[in-house]
Every structure is written in C-alpha cells, then in structure tokens.
C-alpha cells in the first residue's frame, strides 16, 4: 500500500514514539528502526504491506496504551 506524505509523517511519528518507549522490546525496536529507515530511504515512493502496517500499528498501540497506564499510575 502506498502512503500519502501525511500518512508517512504520522507513521514516522508513531514509530519514533514507540522506539523510545521503555516497553518496546529489542526485537520490536529493530523491526521499527528498519521500517523507519526504509521509509526515510524511499521517501514518497515508500510502500508498506498490509502485514507490515498491522505489525507497526500493533507495536505503536501497545506502547501508547502502556504509556497511558504509566501516566495514570501513582508515583509515575
């Protein structure tokens, strides 16, 4: 699937957030870093398969949900 510039920018921002999140595993970081590098390298010609997009979204959503629970927990 081809992404618009707006979609690519949003995806990059989600990846950046997940990359620095402490709940993201080493394997997930490696996958996300590779996907981000590929997006950066190919620019407007970047393609993401539905499977890649689903995996990226799942990692980013889990990191965002984990961040939300961390913020609502006392002492964090």
C-alpha positions in Angstrom: 0.0 0.0 0.0 1.3 3.4 -0.9 1.2 6.1 1.8 0.5 9.8 1.4 3.0 12.2 2.8 0.6 12.9 5.7 0.3 9.2 6.4 4.0 8.7 6.2 4.6 11.6 8.6 2.1 10.2 11.1 3.6 6.7 10.8 7.1 8.1 11.4 5.9 9.9 14.5 4.3 6.8 15.8 7.4 4.8 15.2 9.6 7.5 16.9 7.4 7.3 20.0 7.4 3.6 20.1 11.2 3.4 19.6 11.9 5.4 22.8 9.2 3.8 24.9 10.7 1.5 27.6 8.0 -1.1 27.0 9.1 -1.8 23.4 11.2 -4.9 23.1 14.6 -5.1 21.4 13.1 -7.1 18.5 10.3 -4.6 18.1 12.8 -1.7 18.1 14.9 -3.5 15.5 11.8 -4.0 13.3 10.6 -0.4 13.8 14.1 1.1 13.1 14.3 -1.0 9.9 10.9 0.1 8.8 11.6 3.8 9.6 15.0 3.6 7.7 13.2 2.1 4.7 10.6 4.9 4.8 13.3 7.5 5.0 15.3 6.0 2.2 12.4 5.6 -0.3 10.7 8.9 0.6 7.5 9.4 -1.3 7.9 6.0 -3.1 7.8 4.0 0.1 5.4 1.1 0.2 4.2 -0.7 3.3 2.5 -4.1 3.0 -0.7 -4.5 5.0 1.1 -7.0 7.2 3.9 -4.6 7.9 1.5 -1.8 8.7 -0.5 -4.1 11.0 2.6 -5.0 12.9 3.8 -1.4 13.2 0.3 -0.3 14.4 0.1 -3.1 16.9 3.5 -2.2 18.4 2.7 1.5 18.5 -0.7 1.0 20.0 0.7 -1.2 22.7 3.4 1.3 23.5 0.8 4.1 23.7 -1.5 2.1 25.9 1.4 1.2 28.2 2.4 4.9 28.3 -1.2 5.8 29.3 -1.2 3.4 32.2 2.2 4.6 33.3 0.9 8.2 33.4 -2.2 7.3 35.4 -0.3 5.2 37.9 0.5 6.9 41.2 4.2 7.6 41.6 5.0 7.8 37.8 
